[in-house]
Amino acid sequence: MGADTGPDPQRGPFDDDAYVLLRFPAAQPGEAGWPAMRAWALAGQAGFYDRRHDDEYLAKCAALFAADGRELTGLYEAAPSGPWGLGADVPVATFATLRKTLNAGHGRLVPAHLVTWVTVRTSHRRRGLLRRMMSADLARAKADGVPVAALTASEGAIYRRFGFGVATAERAVTVDAGPRFRLAVAAGGRVEMVEPAVLAELGPQLFDRVHRRTPGSVGRHERYRLAAAGQFARSDGGEDRELRAALHLGDDGRPDGYVTYAFLGWEAERPTVEVRDLVAATHSAYLGLWEFLGSLDLIERIVWKEAPADDPLPWALADPRVMSTTEARDMLWLRILDTEAALGARGWGSDGGLTLRVEDQLGLASGTFRLTVSGGTGAAERIESAPGGVPGAGADLVLDVADLSSLYCGGVGPATLAAAGRITEHRPGALREAEAMFALERPAHCLTHF
Ligand SMILES: CC(=O)SCCNC(=O)CCNC(=O)[C@H](O)C(C)(C)COP(=O)(O)OP(=O)(O)OC[C@H]1O[C@@H](n2cnc3c(N)ncnc32)[C@H](O)[C@@H]1OP(=O)(O)O
């Protein structure tokens, strides 16, 4: 990788003979960094079995990456062996990061380091490349002063070892539309169909309202804006001609939510509409948009892959059995990088005091901390380790950083994690106090995949 291709080699944990690590921003065709960007994106797409996209598509991806300020990391063989292979310019491993905010309860938005596009080429897997990239990256993020890292995982067994815990869950749901669908309550407001292009500006404004009121929400990257506006089709990044959109208008006539959706074709066994995005800034908007979907003529079934784990819809339906869950899975994974900063930035359900012993294999967040919450604001202070050096002695609760991260946005409570054997209570009553303190104002949900 030469100077004419843009990125320069970085000093770091890969300064051995085998690999060179490069970090660089996305570049456009014609710019010095384009060949590196192009090769990086092709390597990443191969890792996820995506198609081999053309340069037009890759340039669109590059524009999105640049809009998000993504930093791309590529790991290159220093000396590829023999003439066969993808070449020295194609990384054997990819990793990307961007910074957004995380809603950590009661409207508190906390800076978050998002990790994505993690791939290691099959020929190089299980040699510790992910471990080395992840360890170095999380340490850099902490040094930058970011209190939490986040990712969405391709598989459930990879990331706990790096201190990530499941923070929110989501469900794929199927809802019978037509005569069986009826809300038992009045949704309020009304729904208007609109051209998706309206959402290029309005979509992010409505999402921002949702983001500020929903624990576990992560700020959205640029692709969401374009996808909602029908300007980035999943297949080729071009105009999305399948997409339709509707707005919910509150009683004051102003938009307070939107849904985008697509018809899955007459070949389907039952005429089905797939919800692509449903962003509701009020309860009325959520129910009103579902009422609209449930009344689409000719449609027998609505499917949505990103419904909240704790969904109000079945409680509002006259017959809750019109809705069924086809899959329930983890969604957002969080990793506290700095325990004092993270606990100090979070919203709290009730005042109190706890001593927490946090264990962390990577050593970033470990220690014993005295947490004091007063007036809904928390402060955590590192205290000396337990008398006699016995791990956990003197602490009310002992837990791994992955589990503290799971508690962070209220996606699960301490009692459940204790029942799962993930938290040890050393002072009777501490768990009950922790349950009240960690509780947030509404169920956690994250509408942002990244
Ligand atoms: C945030 C995201 O981007 S999620 C997407 C993740 N990427 C993918 O799923 C694409 C396909 N898979 C891959 O590219 C690779 O297999 C990766 C990235 C998952 C793993 O990369 P590798 O370099 O092989 O991982 P590495 O050798 O560093 O392993 C680190 C540890 O994770 C474990 N591990 C790695 N992959 C997996 C897995 N799929 N399931 C369970 N454990 C795993 C290893 O056993 C090792 O454990 P240990 O260090 O505790 O003994």
The ligand as an SDF file (V2000), in Angstrom:
LIG
                    3D

 51 53  0  0  0  0  0  0  0  0999 V2000
  -19.9260   -5.8410   14.6560 C   0  0  0  0  0  0  0  0  0  0  0  0
  -19.9210   -6.6940   13.4060 C   0  0  0  0  0  0  0  0  0  0  0  0
  -19.4780   -6.2890   12.3750 O   0  0  0  0  0  0  0  0  0  0  0  0
  -20.6140   -8.2640   13.5200 S   0  0  0  0  0  0  0  0  0  0  0  0
  -19.9690   -9.1460   12.1130 C   0  0  0  0  0  0  0  0  0  0  0  0
  -18.8830  -10.1110   12.4390 C   0  0  0  0  0  0  0  0  0  0  0  0
  -18.3890  -10.6760   11.1930 N   0  0  0  0  0  0  0  0  0  0  0  0
  -18.9000  -11.7840   10.6100 C   0  0  0  0  0  0  0  0  0  0  0  0
  -19.7670  -12.4330   11.1330 O   0  0  0  0  0  0  0  0  0  0  0  0
  -18.3250  -12.1300    9.2530 C   0  0  0  0  0  0  0  0  0  0  0  0
  -17.8500  -13.5850    9.2100 C   0  0  0  0  0  0  0  0  0  0  0  0
  -16.9160  -13.9140   10.2800 N   0  0  0  0  0  0  0  0  0  0  0  0
  -15.6650  -13.3830   10.3600 C   0  0  0  0  0  0  0  0  0  0  0  0
  -15.2800  -12.5520    9.5470 O   0  0  0  0  0  0  0  0  0  0  0  0
  -14.7290  -13.8490   11.4600 C   0  0  0  0  0  0  0  0  0  0  0  0
  -14.9800  -15.2100   11.6960 O   0  0  0  0  0  0  0  0  0  0  0  0
  -14.8800  -13.0810   12.7840 C   0  0  0  0  0  0  0  0  0  0  0  0
  -14.6610  -11.6140   12.5450 C   0  0  0  0  0  0  0  0  0  0  0  0
  -16.2570  -13.2790   13.4030 C   0  0  0  0  0  0  0  0  0  0  0  0
  -13.8590  -13.6100   13.8020 C   0  0  0  0  0  0  0  0  0  0  0  0
  -12.5470  -13.2290   13.3980 O   0  0  0  0  0  0  0  0  0  0  0  0
  -11.2580  -14.0640   13.8690 P   0  0  0  0  0  0  0  0  0  0  0  0
  -10.0730  -13.2860   13.5090 O   0  0  0  0  0  0  0  0  0  0  0  0
  -11.3740  -15.4490   13.4070 O   0  0  0  0  0  0  0  0  0  0  0  0
  -11.4270  -14.0400   15.4510 O   0  0  0  0  0  0  0  0  0  0  0  0
  -10.2290  -14.2790   16.4860 P   0  0  0  0  0  0  0  0  0  0  0  0
   -9.3330  -15.3390   15.9610 O   0  0  0  0  0  0  0  0  0  0  0  0
   -9.6230  -12.9850   16.8660 O   0  0  0  0  0  0  0  0  0  0  0  0
  -11.0430  -14.8390   17.7050 O   0  0  0  0  0  0  0  0  0  0  0  0
  -11.1760  -14.1390   18.9160 C   0  0  0  0  0  0  0  0  0  0  0  0
  -11.9770  -14.9720   19.8540 C   0  0  0  0  0  0  0  0  0  0  0  0
  -13.3400  -15.0300   19.3950 O   0  0  0  0  0  0  0  0  0  0  0  0
  -13.7240  -16.3910   19.1860 C   0  0  0  0  0  0  0  0  0  0  0  0
  -14.5720  -16.3970   17.9980 N   0  0  0  0  0  0  0  0  0  0  0  0
  -14.2890  -15.8780   16.8000 C   0  0  0  0  0  0  0  0  0  0  0  0
  -15.3250  -16.0380   15.9690 N   0  0  0  0  0  0  0  0  0  0  0  0
  -16.2900  -16.6700   16.6670 C   0  0  0  0  0  0  0  0  0  0  0  0
  -17.5900  -17.1190   16.3470 C   0  0  0  0  0  0  0  0  0  0  0  0
  -18.1380  -16.9290   15.1170 N   0  0  0  0  0  0  0  0  0  0  0  0
  -18.3330  -17.7150   17.3040 N   0  0  0  0  0  0  0  0  0  0  0  0
  -17.7820  -17.9150   18.5540 C   0  0  0  0  0  0  0  0  0  0  0  0
  -16.5420  -17.4990   18.9040 N   0  0  0  0  0  0  0  0  0  0  0  0
  -15.8110  -16.8990   17.9720 C   0  0  0  0  0  0  0  0  0  0  0  0
  -12.4370  -17.1510   19.0050 C   0  0  0  0  0  0  0  0  0  0  0  0
  -12.5890  -18.5050   19.3390 O   0  0  0  0  0  0  0  0  0  0  0  0
  -11.5090  -16.4280   19.9480 C   0  0  0  0  0  0  0  0  0  0  0  0
  -11.7740  -16.8130   21.2730 O   0  0  0  0  0  0  0  0  0  0  0  0
  -10.7020  -16.6350   22.4590 P   0  0  0  0  0  0  0  0  0  0  0  0
   -9.7490  -15.5350   22.0610 O   0  0  0  0  0  0  0  0  0  0  0  0
  -11.5220  -16.2710   23.6340 O   0  0  0  0  0  0  0  0  0  0  0  0
  -10.0290  -17.9550   22.5670 O   0  0  0  0  0  0  0  0  0  0  0  0
  1  2  1  0
  2  3  2  0
  2  4  1  0
  4  5  1  0
  5  6  1  0
  6  7  1  0
  7  8  1  0
  8  9  2  0
  8 10  1  0
 10 11  1  0
 11 12  1  0
 12 13  1  0
 13 14  2  0
 13 15  1  0
 15 16  1  0
 15 17  1  0
 17 18  1  0
 17 19  1  0
 17 20  1  0
 20 21  1  0
 21 22  1  0
 22 23  2  0
 22 24  1  0
 22 25  1  0
 25 26  1  0
 26 27  2  0
 26 28  1  0
 26 29  1  0
 29 30  1  0
 30 31  1  0
 31 32  1  0
 31 46  1  0
 32 33  1  0
 33 34  1  0
 33 44  1  0
 34 35  1  0
 34 43  1  0
 35 36  2  0
 36 37  1  0
 37 38  1  0
 37 43  2  0
 38 39  1  0
 38 40  2  0
 40 41  1  0
 41 42  2  0
 42 43  1  0
 44 45  1  0
 44 46  1  0
 46 47  1  0
 47 48  1  0
 48 49  2  0
 48 50  1  0
 48 51  1  0
M  END
$$$$
